[in-house]
């Protein structure tokens, strides 16, 4: 079924720039989607077949490693500004750690469980969760570090006695 939404020249240009970024970075669509934007949303953004929300524009910026606001800048006739941040490979290394896998799982569950939230509510939920995770992870890491230091100290003392 054809979309009743007719893409503007700016939307078509955004689609071309998304394709260009994909080629320049040698990414697959699946790799791009794994960075935080569902394939169907990505397809609609590329083809201009549906309006883009502020959240989708922000996800495009993050996913494509563009400066925040770049996707909107493209829609306003400007050009995206690439970030010089972590590469996809660096992010994949982080995500492949047990901690990264846990974070990825939590993020996916939030996305699935919060589809009924508006963008502001979702942003509030994500910010609160991020702060809670930072606090809990810091506390846990400090406790674990102290435990490891105690264990190391016991081994050193038992080595001194032997």
RAKA-V107489 format. One record per residue. N is the residue number from 1. PHI is phi in radians with two decimals (* if undefined). PSI is psi as a letter, one per 40 degrees, with the letter a starting at -180 (999 if undefined). Layout:
BEGIN
n = [N | N]
phi = [PHI | PHI]
psi = [PSI | PSI]
END
This chain:
BEGIN
n = [1 | 2 | 3 | 4 | 5 | 6 | 7 | 8 | 9 | 10 | 11 | 12 | 13 | 14 | 15 | 16 | 17 | 18 | 19 | 20 | 21 | 22 | 23 | 24 | 25 | 26 | 27 | 28 | 29 | 30 | 31 | 32 | 33 | 34 | 35 | 36 | 37 | 38 | 39 | 40 | 41 | 42 | 43 | 44 | 45 | 46 | 47 | 48 | 49 | 50 | 51 | 52 | 53 | 54 | 55 | 56 | 57 | 58 | 59 | 60 | 61 | 62 | 63 | 64 | 65 | 66 | 67 | 68 | 69 | 70 | 71 | 72 | 73 | 74 | 75 | 76 | 77 | 78 | 79 | 80 | 81 | 82 | 83 | 84 | 85 | 86 | 87 | 88 | 89 | 90 | 91 | 92 | 93 | 94 | 95 | 96 | 97 | 98 | 99 | 100 | 101 | 102 | 103 | 104 | 105 | 106 | 107 | 108 | 109 | 110 | 111 | 112 | 113 | 114 | 115 | 116 | 117 | 118 | 119 | 120 | 121 | 122 | 123 | 124 | 125 | 126 | 127 | 128 | 129 | 130 | 131 | 132 | 133 | 134 | 135 | 136 | 137 | 138 | 139 | 140 | 141 | 142 | 143 | 144 | 145 | 146 | 147 | 148 | 149 | 150 | 151 | 152 | 153 | 154 | 155 | 156 | 157 | 158 | 159 | 160 | 161 | 162]
phi = [* | -1.29 | -1.32 | -1.31 | -1.58 | -1.62 | -1.21 | -1.42 | -1.00 | -1.15 | -1.17 | -1.12 | -1.14 | -1.03 | -1.04 | -1.12 | -1.22 | -1.10 | -1.04 | -1.11 | -1.12 | -1.02 | -1.14 | -1.07 | -1.62 | 1.01 | -1.64 | -1.64 | -1.09 | -1.13 | -1.11 | -1.12 | -1.08 | -1.14 | -1.44 | 2.30 | -2.43 | -1.00 | -0.97 | -1.15 | -1.11 | -1.07 | -1.07 | -1.12 | -1.13 | -1.21 | -1.55 | 1.25 | -1.62 | -2.70 | -1.06 | -1.79 | -1.43 | -1.03 | -1.08 | -1.13 | -1.07 | -1.14 | -1.15 | -1.05 | -1.00 | -1.12 | -1.08 | -1.56 | 1.00 | -1.90 | -0.99 | -0.94 | 1.59 | -1.13 | -1.09 | -1.14 | -1.04 | -1.07 | -1.13 | -1.58 | 1.75 | -1.61 | -2.07 | -1.25 | -1.97 | -1.15 | -1.46 | -1.88 | -1.59 | -1.06 | -1.40 | -1.03 | -1.09 | -1.12 | -1.12 | -1.11 | -1.08 | -1.14 | -1.14 | -1.45 | -1.40 | -0.98 | -1.17 | -1.10 | -1.11 | -1.13 | -1.09 | -1.07 | -1.08 | -1.09 | -1.06 | -1.09 | -1.12 | -1.09 | -1.05 | -1.23 | -1.49 | -2.09 | -1.09 | -1.49 | -1.50 | -1.35 | -0.98 | -1.17 | -1.13 | -1.10 | -1.08 | -1.10 | -1.06 | -1.12 | -1.14 | -1.12 | -1.13 | -1.06 | -1.11 | -1.11 | -1.09 | -1.03 | -1.11 | -1.12 | -1.17 | -1.14 | -1.05 | -1.11 | -1.08 | -1.12 | -1.11 | -1.14 | -1.05 | -1.09 | -1.08 | -1.13 | -1.12 | -1.08 | -1.10 | -1.08 | -1.11 | -1.13 | -1.12 | -1.14 | -1.16 | -1.22 | -1.22 | -1.18 | -1.35 | -1.53]
psi = [h | i | h | e | h | h | i | i | d | d | d | d | d | d | d | d | d | d | d | d | d | d | d | d | e | f | i | i | d | d | d | d | d | e | e | e | h | i | d | d | d | d | d | d | d | d | e | f | e | i | i | h | i | d | d | d | d | d | d | d | d | d | d | e | f | i | i | h | e | d | d | d | d | d | d | e | e | a | i | i | h | i | i | f | a | i | i | d | d | d | d | d | d | d | d | e | i | d | d | d | d | d | d | d | d | d | d | d | d | d | d | d | e | f | d | e | i | i | d | d | d | d | d | d | d | d | d | d | d | d | d | d | d | d | d | d | d | d | d | d | d | d | d | d | d | d | d | d | d | d | d | d | d | d | d | d | d | d | d | d | d | 999]
END
